Amino acid sequence: MGKPKDKPAKQAKQYIEIKEEPIEEEGQRAVQPPQEAEHENKVKDEPEEENDDDGGSEAEDEEKSFDELGLDPRLIRALSKKDISISKPTPIQRVAIPLILEGKDVVARAKTGSGKTLAYLLPLLHKLFADSGLKQKNAPSAFILVPSGELCQQVYKEISSLIDLCKVPLKAVPLRSNMPISDMRAALSGPPDILISTPAGVAKCLSTGVLQSTLIADSLEILVLDEADLLLSFGFEEDLKALTALLPRRCQCLLMSATSSDDVDKLKKLILHNPYILTLPEVDGVKDEVIPKNVQQFWISTSDQDKLVHILALLKLELVQKKVLIFTNSIDMSFRLKLFLEKFGIKSAVLNAELPQNSRLHILEEFNAGLFDYLIAGDESEAKDKEVVDKGSNADTKRSKKYPKQKLDSEFGVVRGIDFKNVFTVINYDMPGSAVGYVHRIGRTGRAYNTGVSVSLVSPDEVEILEEVKSLLGNEEDENADVISPFPLLTKNAVESLRYRAEDTAKSVTRVAVREARAQDLRNEILNSEKLKSHFEANPRDLDLLKHDKSLSQQAPAPHLRKVPDYLIDATTKEASKMVKLARAAMGNNPSRRQGFKRKSKKGGGDPLKSFSAEGGAKGGRKGGMKRGGRSTDGNHKHNKKRKSL
Ligand SMILES: Nc1ncnc2c1ncn2[C@@H]1O[C@H](COP(=O)(O)OP(=O)(O)OP(=O)(O)O)[C@@H](O)[C@H]1O
C-alpha cells in the first residue's frame, strides 16, 4: 500500500503558513473546546512565481498523480474505471488527501464543483481498507453527515461505486430521518462500515436506541461534515451538538465547505482539533474565489411582472445554452413557469420539496442523463422573505380535498451540493435570499472546470441582494470591477417582440390552473414513486420508463406560440442565437468538456458572450463587441470598465 511520497506537512508548506500546533489532551471532545490554533493552508489554484525551495515546482505539483498522494492502488484503478475516468487530482484533492491520510483534522474550503467529495472519500476508503477485518465493530467506523436527502444519495452512490470497483468487503448505507425505525434498524444491522446521513438521521437513531452512544464511542474513527456551511442553516445544530458530545477523542474530523461563514466557524470550534485549514487563496486581489472563474455571471434588470417575458425570450430565442437549471423561490412559481413555458412548446420538469423522494431522485437522474433540458427547481428555503413562501402556503390551506396535500420534506436540498451533470446555464428566476444561497445555486454549473453561465433576473426589490452578492464575490482591490455583468445578448427589441404573446399567455396561467397542475403533478409523482421503488431496484438503468417533463396543460401549445414567426425576431437576436448554437455545437464536440478538469481551451474561442454585442451588431469580436460602458436590456446599467474575466 502506498505511502505519501512527500510528507504532507512539507508538501503543504508550499501553500501555507503553519501555525503552532497546540498539545492535545487525552479524553473526549468537549462540546465547546477552547479556541484552538489552526494551520492556515492555502490551496493554490493558480501558478505563483516563487516557490519554496524544498517543495518542488508548482508545475511538478500540478502533475502530481493520485499514486504520489499515497492512495491505495485499488482506489486509483477504480477512478480510472469510472464513467468519466479520473486520472489527476484537483488542487484541493492534492493537498487534502495526504493530510487526511496522515490522520489530521482538516477543514477544506474550496469552490463549488472542485472535487471536495473525492478529497475526503478517497482517503477515508483508503483507511477503512487498511483497517478492514482488524477489529470486531459494533457500529460504523465512519459517519458522513450531509445537509440533505439528495446529497445523502449522491454520496452513497459515489462511495458504493468505488467499493464495488475495488471489490472490497465494505458496506455503506444511506439513512434518512423519515425512515421507519424498522428500516433504520435493518440498515444498521451488521453493522455497516460507513453511514451516510443527515444529522437528524443519526439523532433519530440515537434517540430511538437504534444506535447506542457507547458503541459510537468505541467504533467511530472518522466523521465527515460535508457541505458544512449548510448544515447549521438546515437546522441541524442541536443534532450535531448531541453527536459531538459522543465523539471519541481519537476520531478524525473533516469539514468540507464551499463558503466560509459564521456557521462553519461555529462547527470548527464545536468539532475539530488543531485542524489544517485549507482554503483557496486570493487570486489577483479577487476575494477568495468561491465561484469558479469559468462561470460567467450575468444579470438582467426587470420588473417582477416582466420576468416571464424575459425568461421566454432567453429560452425561446435560444440565447442561453442548454441544459438549463432554473431556480424559483416557491413551488407555485415553479408550476406557473412550467405551464407558461409549455404554452410556447418548451417542456420542463419541476423539482420540489413536496415530491416523493424516489421521484426527486429519478428526476435528477433523468436530467443528469440528458433526457430533458430544462429543470425548474423550487428553492423555498431561499425565499427572500417569508412572504413569498407563505403565498404558496396560503394557497395550500385553501385547497379543496381534490388537491392532495403533501408535507414538505425538511431534508430536501436539491439545489445545494448536488453534482448536476453538464448544466450549462443556471437562471435565477427569483433571486435567492442570501449571498451564500446564490453561491450554491450558481455552483451547479461550471463543475469540474467545465464552463458555464448564470443569468439572474433581478427586480427592483432584489437589487439589494444582488449588491450583497457582488460584495461577497467582489474584487477588494478594484471595487468597480464587475463580478456580475449585464447580460449582453438580450435586446430590448427581442423582449418587446414577445411581449404581447407573453402577456396574453400569462393571463391564461391562472392561480387555479397552477394549483391544479401542482396537484396533478404530485398525484402523478406519487404513483410514479411507487412504480419507481420496485422497478428501479430491479432495473437501475432504466431511466426512460417515466418521463418527468410531461405536459400538464390540457391543450397542446398553439402553433403561433410554438414557433416564433421569423419576422418577429430582429437580425441582432438571430445572430446572437446562431452564435450560441455554434458555441454549443463546438462544445459538444470538445472531449475535454466531457472529461472534466482539463483546462479551458484558448481564451474567448467562439464564445458569443465574449465577442457579441447586442448593441453594436453581431459581427463585433473584440472591437465591435460588447461596448464597455454599454447598456443592458433596459438601458440603465453601465458596464464597468474592468469586467471580470469571462
Ligand atoms: N480529480 C478529478 N478529475 C476529474 N473530475 C473530478 C475529479 N474529482 C472530482 N471530479 C468530478 O467533479 C465533479 C464535482 O465534484 P464534487 O461534487 O466533489 O464537487 P464539490 O467540490 O463537492 O462541489 P459542491 O461544493 O458544489 O458540492 C464531480 O462530477 C466529480 O466526479
The ligand as an SDF file (V2000), in Angstrom:
LIG
                    3D

 31 33  0  0  0  0  0  0  0  0999 V2000
   -9.7740   14.6270   -9.9680 N   0  0  0  0  0  0  0  0  0  0  0  0
  -10.8570   14.7460  -10.7070 C   0  0  0  0  0  0  0  0  0  0  0  0
  -10.7960   14.7330  -12.0610 N   0  0  0  0  0  0  0  0  0  0  0  0
  -11.9250   14.8620  -12.8190 C   0  0  0  0  0  0  0  0  0  0  0  0
  -13.1810   15.0120  -12.3090 N   0  0  0  0  0  0  0  0  0  0  0  0
  -13.3050   15.0230  -10.9580 C   0  0  0  0  0  0  0  0  0  0  0  0
  -12.1570   14.8940  -10.0860 C   0  0  0  0  0  0  0  0  0  0  0  0
  -12.6030   14.9570   -8.8150 N   0  0  0  0  0  0  0  0  0  0  0  0
  -13.9440   15.1130   -8.8630 C   0  0  0  0  0  0  0  0  0  0  0  0
  -14.3640   15.1610  -10.1530 N   0  0  0  0  0  0  0  0  0  0  0  0
  -15.7520   15.3860  -10.6450 C   0  0  0  0  0  0  0  0  0  0  0  0
  -16.0430   16.7620  -10.4340 O   0  0  0  0  0  0  0  0  0  0  0  0
  -17.4310   16.9530  -10.1710 C   0  0  0  0  0  0  0  0  0  0  0  0
  -17.6160   17.8720   -8.9530 C   0  0  0  0  0  0  0  0  0  0  0  0
  -17.1060   17.2550   -7.8080 O   0  0  0  0  0  0  0  0  0  0  0  0
  -17.7980   17.3980   -6.3540 P   0  0  0  0  0  0  0  0  0  0  0  0
  -19.2630   17.1080   -6.4400 O   0  0  0  0  0  0  0  0  0  0  0  0
  -16.9850   16.6260   -5.3940 O   0  0  0  0  0  0  0  0  0  0  0  0
  -17.6010   18.9630   -6.1170 O   0  0  0  0  0  0  0  0  0  0  0  0
  -17.7220   19.7770   -4.7670 P   0  0  0  0  0  0  0  0  0  0  0  0
  -16.4430   20.4950   -4.5910 O   0  0  0  0  0  0  0  0  0  0  0  0
  -18.1550   18.8710   -3.6500 O   0  0  0  0  0  0  0  0  0  0  0  0
  -18.8640   20.8220   -5.1400 O   0  0  0  0  0  0  0  0  0  0  0  0
  -20.0530   21.4370   -4.2170 P   0  0  0  0  0  0  0  0  0  0  0  0
  -19.4010   22.3560   -3.2340 O   0  0  0  0  0  0  0  0  0  0  0  0
  -20.9240   22.1470   -5.1750 O   0  0  0  0  0  0  0  0  0  0  0  0
  -20.7220   20.2790   -3.5670 O   0  0  0  0  0  0  0  0  0  0  0  0
  -17.9860   15.5490   -9.9830 C   0  0  0  0  0  0  0  0  0  0  0  0
  -18.6790   15.1840  -11.1720 O   0  0  0  0  0  0  0  0  0  0  0  0
  -16.7800   14.6590   -9.8080 C   0  0  0  0  0  0  0  0  0  0  0  0
  -16.9810   13.3450  -10.2990 O   0  0  0  0  0  0  0  0  0  0  0  0
  1  2  1  0
  2  3  1  0
  2  7  2  0
  3  4  2  0
  4  5  1  0
  5  6  2  0
  6  7  1  0
  6 10  1  0
  7  8  1  0
  8  9  2  0
  9 10  1  0
 10 11  1  0
 11 12  1  0
 11 30  1  0
 12 13  1  0
 13 14  1  0
 13 28  1  0
 14 15  1  0
 15 16  1  0
 16 17  2  0
 16 18  1  0
 16 19  1  0
 19 20  1  0
 20 21  2  0
 20 22  1  0
 20 23  1  0
 23 24  1  0
 24 25  2  0
 24 26  1  0
 24 27  1  0
 28 29  1  0
 28 30  1  0
 30 31  1  0
M  END
$$$$
